[in-house]
Amino acid sequence: MFANIRYYLTAFLTGITIIPLSGVTGISLLLAGVLCPLAAFIKLLGKIFGYDLPIGLFSVASLNVPIIIEVLLTILISLVFLYFGKLLLSICKRYLTWIRKCVL
């Protein structure tokens, strides 16, 4: 009986914040880490073939950053997104295994 109370109390108090913050944000960061370099390479290909695509990656005030620097910065930031996405998903996984142990 006390295991059930502990489980529901823990799930209620911490599950409301930990699962949405770690799970949903982790998945979003992983998707952004994959899609941002794709957008940068599409913009680079458009620039090579003479098209100016309206994909805004980086700009400082009204000045646009050169395309090569844009691609490099986008890849760097996407690596950061991928790292933190994996970190948040591992936190979510550890939390869910801890919740399962509370039941048993």
ChimeraX attribute file (.defattr): number of C-alpha atoms within 10 A of each C-alpha:
attribute: neighborCount
match mode: 1-to-1
recipient: residues
	/A:1	7
	/A:2	9
	/A:3	12
	/A:4	12
	/A:5	12
	/A:6	14
	/A:7	18
	/A:8	16
	/A:9	12
	/A:10	14
	/A:11	18
	/A:12	11
	/A:13	10
	/A:14	12
	/A:15	17
	/A:16	11
	/A:17	12
	/A:18	17
	/A:19	20
	/A:20	12
	/A:21	15
	/A:22	22
	/A:23	20
	/A:24	16
	/A:25	16
	/A:26	25
	/A:27	17
	/A:28	14
	/A:29	23
	/A:30	22
	/A:31	15
	/A:32	18
	/A:33	23
	/A:34	15
	/A:35	12
	/A:36	19
	/A:37	22
	/A:38	15
	/A:39	16
	/A:40	22
	/A:41	17
	/A:42	15
	/A:43	22
	/A:44	19
	/A:45	14
	/A:46	13
	/A:47	13
	/A:48	11
	/A:49	9
	/A:50	9
	/A:51	11
	/A:52	12
	/A:53	12
	/A:54	7
	/A:55	10
	/A:56	11
	/A:57	17
	/A:58	16
	/A:59	11
	/A:60	7
	/A:61	6
	/A:62	6
	/A:63	8
	/A:64	12
	/A:65	13
	/A:66	10
	/A:67	17
	/A:68	12
	/A:69	11
	/A:70	21
	/A:71	23
	/A:72	13
	/A:73	16
	/A:74	21
	/A:75	19
	/A:76	13
	/A:77	16
	/A:78	21
	/A:79	19
	/A:80	14
	/A:81	21
	/A:82	20
	/A:83	15
	/A:84	19
	/A:85	24
	/A:86	17
	/A:87	14
	/A:88	23
	/A:89	21
	/A:90	15
	/A:91	17
	/A:92	21
	/A:93	15
	/A:94	12
	/A:95	18
	/A:96	16
	/A:97	10
	/A:98	12
	/A:99	17
	/A:100	11
	/A:101	11
	/A:102	17
	/A:103	14
	/A:104	8
